[in-house]
Amino acid sequence: MKNAFLFTAALALLVSCGTSQTKDNDPWGKLDPAQAAKQSSVSEGVVKSKAMNRDMTYSVWLPANYDKTRSYPFLYLLHGYEDNNQNARHDRCWLEKGNAAKIASDYQKSSGVDMVIIMPNGLDKFYSGDGYEQYFEEELMADVEKQYNCNGKRAIAGLSMGGYGTLYHALKYPEKFLCAYAMSPAADASMSAYIGQQSDKSVFPAFTIEVGLQDFTVDNSKAKSLYNSMIKNGLSCDWIEREGTHDWAFWKVCLPKALAKAGASFK
């Protein structure tokens, strides 16, 4: 299996972007608490990671009328390669560049499934290797799912480097996810080796891979090769190929579809 870091040099110019301590952002100003409860909200958190030997930030979107006494399905939403500034808040990329809070709120208002969206800081690690995989799978997930009441149903989605992370975790740990949506993924066809490690192919989540026809930042042929391997082995995977490049305009169109796919898998 190729190490995820092999992609870093090729993606360096991309335009894409344990105990927790949580700081709430109040986007509703001086609204009455009863009114504010009807709005979705965004919070920030920190996991004190032993695997990474540092504090790791994350952002979380909570649905309107989030109730601490209820449990919710979770979507892990992964950002793309930004830069090697290890102190940058890359977990805010989907919020600041991808309009994720409004897109998620619009989805919920259109009778979408209530879910919690976790946006981790992937640094430049491709969500794997060098302690990051252990952090993601063992520390982050355990921490946020306890704090925000996960009901055991999960989906994962991401763009570019986050598309790599989506495919990597959904293929290597298939029993943890019901749905995986990879947008413009920096795919590695050798990931298909994980398929052969599962005798029961029904354990894999439902995949979607969406790519832009004018995207020359990543190699779509590698994603297509991985898709073909999935189909050959009986996995559920939708291939979406449409007009678009490697940019936020493309990914903002992907996100509502990813939310819909995740919501359908949670029902």
N, C-alpha and C positions, 0 to 999 in steps of 0.2 A: 504494500500500500504506500503510495507516495505521501510524503509529509505535506501537510497543508501549506507550509511555509514556502514551498516551491513556487506558489503562485504570487508571492508578495512582490517580487521585482516586476512581474508583468503587470501588476495592478496598481503600482505605486502612483500612477497618474489618474486614478479613477476619480470621477467627480462625485461619486456616491459617498455618499458619506460612509460553628458560625453563628453570629447574632446580628440582627439588623437594627438600624436606626432610621426612622422614617421622618421626613420633614414634609408637611403638607403645603402645597401651593394653593392659595384660595383664588381661583380665577373668577369668582362670583362677587368679589368686592363686598359691598354692604348689603347684599341680598338677605332677606329674612331666612333663617335656617331652614324653614319649611320649604321655601322656594329653592334654596340651594340644594336641598336633598333631591330635587327633581332633575338636577343637572348632573351630567357626568363630571368626573374630576380627575386630575392628574396629580400624582405624588412622586416624590423621589425617595429612594432608599439606599442604604449602604450595607453590604455584607462584609464582615471582617473575615477575609478568606485566608485560611491556613495554606491551602493549595497554591495560591498566588502570592502569599506572604505580603498582602497589602489590602487596603480597603477597596472594594469593588462597588461602583455605583450602578444603579439601575433606575429606570423610570417605570411607572405603572399607571395605566388608565383603568379607572373604575367606572362601571356603568351607572347610569342614573338610578337613584334609590338603592345604591349598594347597601346591603344589610349584613352586618357582621355576624348575625345569627344564621345566615344562609351559607350554603356552599355553592361554588361556581366552577364552570369549566375554564381552562386557561389557554390562552394563545401566547406563545413565545414568539415575539416579532424581532427579527435580527437585522441590524443595519449593515451597510457595506463598508468597504475599505475607505478609511478617511486619511489618516496620517499616522506617524509613529509617536505622537504626543501622548504619552501614557497617562497624563493627568487630564486630558480633555474629556468632556462629557459627551462621548459618542452615543451614549444611551438616549440622548435627546434628539438624535438625527431624524428619526421618524416623526417626531413632534414638530421640530423646527423647519425641516425641509420637506417632509412628506405629508404634512397636514393630517397626521394620523388621528388626532383627537376628534377633529370634525368629521372625518370619514367614518370613524367608529361610532360617533354619536348619531350620525345620519343612518347608519346601518341599524343601530338599536331602535331608533324612532320608527323605522320602517318594519316593525315587528320582528326584528332580528333577535337572536338568542342572546340573553345576558351573558357576558363573559368578562373575565379579567385579562387584560393584555399586559404582559411583562416585556419590557424592552431593556435587555441587558447591555452593558458596555462590553463590546467584543474586542476592544483595543485594536490591535492589528493581527490578532492571533488566529483568525479563521475558525474561531470557536472550537479549537482542538489543539492538542499538543502542549508541551511546556507548562503543565499544571492546569491549563484552562479547561480541558475536558473534565477533569475531576471537579473543578470549581463549579462548572455548569451543571453537571449531572448530580453531584452529591451535596454541594453547599447551596448554590443559588436556588435550585428547584425545591429543596427541602425547606429553606428559609421562607421563601415567598409563598409557597403553598400552604404552610402553616399559618402565616400571618394573614393571608387574604382568603383562606378557606377554600382550597381546591377540592372539588368533588371527585377527583381521580381521572377526569377526562381532560386530555391535552391535545393541542395542535401546535404546529410550528411552521413559521413562514419567514422568508427573508429575501433580501436582494443582493446580487453580486457575491461578495464575500459571505454575506448572510445567506445567500442561496446555497453556497457551498456548505455552510454550517447546517442549514436545513436538511439537505440531502445526507450529510454525514451522520447527524444524530438520528434521523428517522430510519436510516438503513442499518446503523450499528446498534441502535436501541429501539427496535421497531415496536416492542410491546408497550412503550411509554406513550405513543402518539396515535391518534385516530386519523390525523390528516396532516399532510406536509405540502406546502406551496412554495416552490422555488422560483424566484423571479430573476431573470437574467443571470443564472447561476454560473459561478466560476467552477464548473463541474469537472470532476475527475472520473473518467470512464472506469478506472480501476476500482472505484467504489462498488462496482458490481460484485466484487468478491464477497461482500457482506451478504449478498442474497443467497449465495451458496452455503452460508453458515447456518441457515435456518431451513430445517427439513419441512416445517409447516409454513408454507408461504402465506397462509391466511393471517399470520401474525403481523404482517406489514400494513402500515397505514395506507390510505388512499393518497396518491401523489398527484400533483400538478406541476408541470414545468412550463413556464411562459417565457418566450424569448422574442426579441425584436429583430426584424429582418435586416435593419440597418445598424445593428449592434456589432461593431468590430473590436470592442474592448475585450470581450471574452470570446472564447471559441465555442460557438453554438454546436459545432459538430461533435464535441465531447459530450455535451448535454444530450444530444440526439442519440449518441451511441449508448449512453447510460439508459435512456428511455427505452431503446430497443431491447436492451438486456432485461429491463423490468418486464416488458410485455412478453418476451420470450419465456420468462420464468413464471408467468401467470400473475404478476402484480397488477394492481389497479393504478394506472397512470394516464392522465390526460396531457396531451402535447398541444400547446397553444403557440402558434407562430403568427405574428401580426406586424404591421408597420410600426417602427419605433427604433429608438437608439438607446444608449446606456445612460438614461437620465431620469430625473424625478418625474418628469411629465409622463413617462412610460409607467413608472412604478406606482404613481398615484391612481392610475387606471387599474393596475393589478390588485391593489389592496382591497377594494370593495368585493372583488371576486374571491380573494383569499378569505375574507371575513365570512362571506356566504358559504364557502366550502367548509370552513371550520364549524360554522353554526349548524350546518346540515349534519356533520359528523357527530355533533354533540347530542342530537335529538335521539 
